[in-house]
């Protein structure tokens, strides 16, 4: 069950970051995660997390960023370094 929650937290963080980043004018494109260089879990994610996206770099069809997850109270949940997603037209 814990692994499932971790996967959901990572997926939710990537989806939130992509929606908040002006990556593409046509929102019909899909971005598929292809790499996470490092994931450091500090505590379990609860029912809600806050995402802080930084070091965003967009290169052609690739989107790179680092994402930190926090509890709503501001406690660090996880650090996702070297996130990479690739644009795939639908």
N, C-alpha and C positions, 0 to 999 in steps of 0.2 A: 504494500500500500504506500509506503514511503517513497519508493522509486516512482510510482505513478504520480504522486503529488509533485515530485521534483520535475518530472517531464512536463507536467501541466504548467508549472511555474515558469520553466524555460520557454515553452511554446508561447505562453501568454505574454512574457516579457518581449520576445521577438515580434509578435504580432502588434503589441502596443507601440513599440519603438518604430516599426515600419509605418504604422498609421499616423504617427506624430511627425514623421520626417517627410519633408517635401521631396520624395524620391521620383515620382512620376506624375505627370499631368493626367494621364489616362489611368484611372484607378482599376482598370480591368485586368491589369497585369497581376500575376501571382509571383510572390517571392518565396523561394524554397531555401530553408537553411541548409548549408552545405558544410559548415565548419564552426566549431567552438574550440579555440586554442586551449582555454583553461576555464574550469568552473571551480570556484571555491565556496563551499557551503559553510556558513557559520552557525546557522540555527535552522530549525524547521520553518517552512513557510506556513503561515496561518491561512485564513480564508481570504485575506486581502494583502496585497503587496503594492508598494509604490516603486515605480521604475525611474531610474536616473540614467539617461542615455548620454554618453559623451564620446569624444574621439570619432565622430561620424565622418566617414569618407565614402563618397560615391564615385565609382569608376566604371564607366560604360554600363554593363549589366550587373555589376557586383556592388553590394552595399556592405560596408564594414562599420562596426561600432563596438564599444565596450558598454556593458549594461550592469548597473548595480541595483540590487533589489533590497528594499527596506520594509520593515513593518510600518503600519500607519503611525506608530509612536516614534519612528526614526531609528530603530535598531537594525543593524545590517543583517540581512538574510543570506545574500550570496553576491558574488562578483563574477560576471561572465565576461571574460576577456577574449578578444579576437573573434567576435561573432561575424560570420559572413553569410550573406544570403545572395542568391542569384535570381535575376528576373527571368521569368518564363511567361511568354504571352499565352493567354488562354485561348 
